């Protein structure tokens, strides 16, 4: 089955784009004393940051959207812009995300790319998508078979950003991620024939309800992009 690129936008705010205003800035990141760095934070302070990030992200990785636990070892606090290159951002709330610990994707893979190890080529930080500052929906299309690609019709600079984001975070190179995304949307696809048989109004109402309640669902963007294509 071929799925068209969605032309309908759900009433709810796109869930892949993260909203920092949905949570309060952790107290330890407010009025930070001069000279204090991330390395100076204690366990309780890091726990408070982790809790806020998990709430903002629905307990999912900011990049691949897999669900993570809420413990210290279930993921890591990720500096979008590397601390070594951006000392003033080391305790900047806008620079922090929660990332899974998969060595082949997301924050860990970005770290390898920053070092230029092997096949992990270096990148420009301005050429990757920030899940809060940017709207990933404008750049990326997640397909029901688990793959992800750049959207059609992008300008050359935006196409570059989309492709670099996919490469640096390993969003399409991981067989695990592709299978997980495909599995996440499969149950919804199996119910579509039954829903269609109940009439368009019921079909649309059920899909709109699903789309408005995806926060915290693993791989919600794949689900959203796929189901939205049926509501055009």
VMD Tcl script that draws the C-alpha trace (Angstrom):
set ca {
  {0.00 0.00 0.00}
  {1.31 3.42 -0.89}
  {0.75 6.28 1.51}
  {0.47 9.81 0.21}
  {2.33 12.61 1.88}
  {-0.11 14.15 4.38}
  {-1.97 17.22 3.16}
  {-4.14 17.51 6.30}
  {-2.85 18.92 9.56}
  {-4.37 17.57 12.81}
  {-5.87 20.12 15.19}
  {-3.42 19.15 17.91}
  {0.07 20.54 17.92}
  {2.54 18.29 16.09}
  {4.00 16.01 18.70}
  {7.42 15.52 17.22}
  {8.16 19.20 17.68}
  {8.94 19.68 21.37}
  {7.57 22.58 23.39}
  {9.78 23.85 26.22}
  {7.02 26.14 27.41}
  {5.07 23.03 28.43}
  {7.33 22.62 31.48}
  {9.02 25.01 33.87}
  {12.75 25.57 33.58}
  {14.51 23.45 36.23}
  {15.40 25.62 39.22}
  {19.07 24.67 39.01}
  {19.24 26.27 35.55}
  {17.78 29.59 36.66}
  {20.16 32.37 37.71}
  {23.21 30.14 37.28}
  {26.28 31.55 39.09}
  {29.11 32.69 36.86}
  {31.63 29.93 36.27}
  {29.31 27.06 37.13}
  {29.27 24.28 34.53}
  {27.34 21.10 33.92}
  {30.13 19.14 35.59}
  {29.43 21.03 38.81}
  {25.83 19.80 39.04}
  {24.92 17.31 41.74}
  {22.81 14.20 41.30}
  {19.63 15.84 42.58}
  {20.06 18.74 40.16}
  {20.58 16.41 37.20}
  {17.57 14.40 38.29}
  {15.41 17.53 38.19}
  {16.63 18.30 34.66}
  {15.96 14.73 33.59}
  {12.44 14.85 35.04}
  {11.59 18.04 33.14}
  {12.97 16.68 29.87}
  {11.06 13.42 30.25}
  {7.85 15.34 30.86}
  {8.43 17.61 27.86}
  {9.28 14.66 25.61}
  {6.63 12.25 26.84}
  {9.30 9.84 28.16}
  {10.63 9.36 24.62}
  {13.97 10.12 23.03}
  {14.00 13.59 21.46}
  {15.41 12.24 18.21}
  {14.24 8.69 17.46}
  {11.08 8.79 19.62}
  {11.64 5.40 21.21}
  {10.30 5.19 24.74}
  {12.90 5.25 27.51}
  {12.77 4.61 31.22}
  {13.05 7.51 33.64}
  {16.18 6.34 35.43}
  {19.65 7.84 35.24}
  {20.91 4.93 33.14}
  {17.93 4.74 30.78}
  {19.25 7.54 28.58}
  {21.36 10.65 28.92}
  {20.99 14.42 29.09}
  {22.12 15.57 25.69}
  {23.76 18.90 24.89}
  {22.50 19.77 21.42}
  {25.45 22.09 20.96}
  {28.58 20.49 22.32}
  {29.82 21.76 25.68}
  {33.43 21.89 24.56}
  {32.56 24.30 21.77}
  {29.83 26.27 23.54}
  {30.82 26.78 27.15}
  {28.17 29.44 27.72}
  {25.46 26.92 26.79}
  {26.57 24.18 29.17}
  {23.72 25.04 31.57}
  {21.36 26.62 29.07}
  {17.94 24.96 29.30}
  {17.32 25.54 25.58}
  {20.37 23.43 24.75}
  {19.32 20.27 26.61}
  {17.39 17.20 25.49}
  {16.88 13.67 26.73}
  {18.38 11.07 24.37}
  {18.35 7.30 24.31}
  {21.63 5.45 24.86}
  {21.75 3.60 21.53}
  {25.38 3.82 20.40}
  {24.34 3.76 16.71}
  {21.76 6.53 16.76}
  {20.69 9.83 18.30}
  {22.92 11.65 20.80}
  {25.60 8.97 20.96}
  {25.93 8.87 17.19}
  {26.05 12.67 17.05}
  {28.97 12.56 19.49}
  {30.82 10.17 17.16}
  {30.13 12.44 14.19}
  {31.48 15.41 16.12}
  {34.74 13.51 16.54}
  {34.78 12.46 12.88}
  {35.39 8.80 13.67}
  {35.39 6.39 10.72}
  {32.23 6.66 8.64}
  {30.75 9.22 11.02}
  {31.63 12.39 9.16}
  {31.67 15.75 10.91}
  {28.78 18.16 10.51}
  {27.78 21.76 11.00}
  {25.53 22.32 14.02}
  {23.54 24.85 11.99}
  {22.67 22.11 9.49}
  {20.84 19.76 11.87}
  {17.28 20.21 13.09}
  {16.69 21.34 16.66}
  {13.46 19.61 17.84}
  {12.38 22.71 19.76}
  {13.55 25.62 17.64}
  {12.63 23.99 14.33}
  {9.53 22.13 13.15}
  {10.77 18.71 11.99}
  {7.47 18.19 10.13}
  {8.59 20.79 7.59}
  {11.71 18.79 6.77}
  {11.09 15.08 7.37}
  {8.52 12.53 6.27}
  {8.18 9.27 8.21}
  {6.76 6.38 6.13}
  {4.68 3.43 7.32}
  {7.43 0.97 6.31}
  {9.65 2.53 8.99}
  {11.84 4.62 6.71}
  {12.30 8.37 6.93}
  {13.23 10.77 4.14}
  {13.45 14.43 3.34}
  {10.19 15.97 2.20}
  {9.72 16.78 -1.46}
  {9.98 20.39 -2.61}
  {12.50 21.62 -0.05}
  {14.92 24.40 -0.90}
  {18.55 23.35 -1.28}
  {19.52 24.58 2.23}
  {16.50 22.89 3.84}
  {17.14 19.66 1.94}
  {20.69 19.72 3.26}
  {19.40 20.15 6.83}
  {16.93 17.30 6.44}
  {19.53 14.92 5.01}
  {22.17 15.88 7.59}
  {19.69 15.39 10.44}
  {18.81 11.91 9.16}
  {22.50 11.05 8.76}
  {23.90 12.51 11.98}
  {21.23 10.98 14.22}
  {21.09 7.72 12.26}
  {17.33 8.01 11.81}
  {17.18 5.84 8.70}
  {20.30 3.69 9.03}
  {19.15 1.60 11.98}
  {17.26 -1.63 11.11}
  {15.98 -1.63 14.69}
  {14.42 1.81 14.31}
  {12.86 1.02 10.94}
  {11.30 -2.17 12.33}
  {10.11 -0.41 15.50}
  {8.42 2.33 13.47}
  {6.77 -0.17 11.16}
  {5.53 -2.17 14.13}
  {4.19 0.98 15.83}
  {1.87 1.85 12.94}
  {0.89 -1.69 11.93}
  {-1.96 -2.12 14.48}
  {-3.58 1.11 13.29}
  {-3.41 0.05 9.64}
  {-5.07 -3.26 10.44}
  {-8.12 -1.47 11.86}
  {-8.61 0.93 8.94}
  {-10.78 -1.36 6.75}
  {-13.18 -1.90 9.65}
  {-13.30 1.82 10.44}
  {-13.93 2.72 6.81}
  {-16.87 0.34 6.73}
  {-18.56 2.44 9.45}
  {-18.68 5.54 7.27}
  {-16.52 8.60 6.63}
  {-17.71 10.65 9.61}
  {-16.95 7.89 12.11}
  {-13.67 7.08 10.36}
  {-12.52 10.69 10.49}
  {-13.61 11.17 14.12}
  {-11.68 8.10 15.30}
  {-8.51 9.07 13.43}
  {-8.69 12.64 14.72}
  {-9.04 11.30 18.26}
  {-6.00 9.07 17.81}
  {-3.95 11.91 16.37}
  {-4.80 14.23 19.24}
  {-3.71 11.72 21.88}
  {-0.31 10.56 20.63}
  {1.88 12.42 23.14}
  {4.17 9.89 24.79}
  {3.46 7.19 22.20}
  {6.70 5.70 20.84}
  {7.32 6.68 17.21}
  {4.30 8.97 17.23}
  {5.47 10.86 14.14}
  {5.34 7.73 11.98}
  {1.82 7.06 13.24}
  {0.76 10.67 12.72}
  {2.19 11.04 9.23}
  {0.67 7.74 8.12}
  {-2.83 8.27 9.54}
  {-2.95 11.92 8.47}
  {-2.56 10.80 4.83}
  {-6.00 9.19 5.05}
  {-7.67 12.44 6.08}
  {-6.76 14.56 3.08}
}
mol new
graphics top color blue
foreach p $ca { graphics top sphere $p radius 0.5 }
foreach p [lrange $ca 0 end-1] q [lrange $ca 1 end] { graphics top cylinder $p $q radius 0.2 }
display resetview
